[in-house]
Structure formats: structure tokens, C-alpha cells
């Protein structure tokens, strides 16, 4: 048994080369089944047509959005007085926010701790 422990590399290689797997290794059927399951590649011209359709749809949406914005810009009736009063009311709301927030906090405190 101790003699087998002193095998040289060449002897080990020869032993490995002499070994043979008892069964045949045939993976052809498994590979062909996998090939049948995989979808076929899309031809180049179909990919190009699909890209052209998508690019056309995106371009049409962009043109429609620009046309809509230009139409709204020139047809909208601006009421400058109303816009000014809206801006003033927003400013007043934010100017009074400190006092309003204190009232809200005190009301919430009273509600929670009654």
C-alpha cells in the first residue's frame, strides 16, 4: 500500500489515460431539443422595420406636442388682472402662514390632549 503513495506524475497520467467511462456520452438529443425550444432570430430587415415604425411614432408624437403648445400659446386669452390677483393671493397666503400655522398647531394640540 505504501508503494502506491510514491507514484510519479508520469505514472499518474498514464493511469488516467488508461481509464475509460463505461457508458457512451451522447448529448446530441439534448442539444437538439434545446435548439428546438429556442426562438429563431429576427431577420435584420424586420428589426429595421420595427425601429422605423417606432421612430416614426416618436417623431409624430413630438410634432403633435409642439403643434399643441404653439396653438395654445397663440389662442389662449390671458387675463392679466386675474393672474396678478392670483399671484397676490398666493403671496398673502405665504405671508400669513406663520400665524396660521401657529393656530393650526394649537388647535391640534388642544384636540390631542383634551
N, C-alpha and C positions, 0 to 999 in steps of 0.2 A: 504494500500500500504506500509506503514511503517512496517507492520508486516512481510512482505516478505523479508525485508532487514536484519532481525535478524534470518536467517536460520542457523542452526548449520551444522557442517561438515557431521554428520551422515545423517541428513535430505537431504542434497545436494547429497550425494552419493546414497541414496535411490531413489531420483528423477531421477538421471542419469541412474540408473539401470532399472528403470521403462520405460524409453524411448526406443522406437523401431523404426528402419528405416523402412519406409513403403514398399520399394521395396526389392526384393531379390538381394543379391550381389552374382553374379556368374561370376567368371573370368576364368573359365576353357577354354572356347572357345578362348579367347585372349591369354592365356598362350600356348595352343596347337598350335595356329597359329604362335606364336613366335618360338616355338620349331621346327616347320616345316621349318622355314626360316633359322635357324642356321645350319651351315655346320657340318657334322659329324667329330668327332675327327679322326686323322690319327692313325691307329694302330701302336703299338710300333715297330713292325718289319719293317714297311715301313719307319719310321723315321730313324731307324738304317741303313737300306739300303741306304737311301738318304745321311746320314752322311758318310757312307763308300765310296760312289761314289765321294762325294766332297773331302774327304781326299785323295783318290787315284788320283784325278785330280791335287790337290795341290802338292802332292808328285812328280807326273810326271813332272809338270812344274819346280819344284825345281831341279830335276835331269837333266832336259834338260838345264836349265840355267847354272848349274855347268859344264856340259859337254861342252857347248858352250864356256864358259870362259876358260876352260882348253885347248880346241882346239885352240882358238885364241891366247892363251899365247905361245903355242909351235909352231904354224905355222906362226905367224906374223914375217915379216922381218923388223928388226929395223935398221934404218939408223941413226947412232949416230951423224954424221956430220950435217945432216939436222935438227935433233932435237936440237942440240946445236945452230945452226944458228937461228932457230925459237925462242929459249929462249933469245938469244942476241937481236933479233929484238924487242921482247916484252919489254925487259929491256930498250932498246934505246927509244922506243916509250914513256914509262913512264918517262924516264929521261927528254925527251924534252917536256913533257906535259905542263909544266908551261909556256914555251914560246908559244907553240901552243894555249893554252887556252887564253892567252892574245891577240893573233892575232884574234882568233875567236870572243872574246868579243868586240874588237874594230871594227871588220867588222860588227857584229850585231848592235852595237851602231850607226855606220855610216848608215847602211841600215834603221834602225828605225827612225832616226832623220834627214834624208835628206829632 
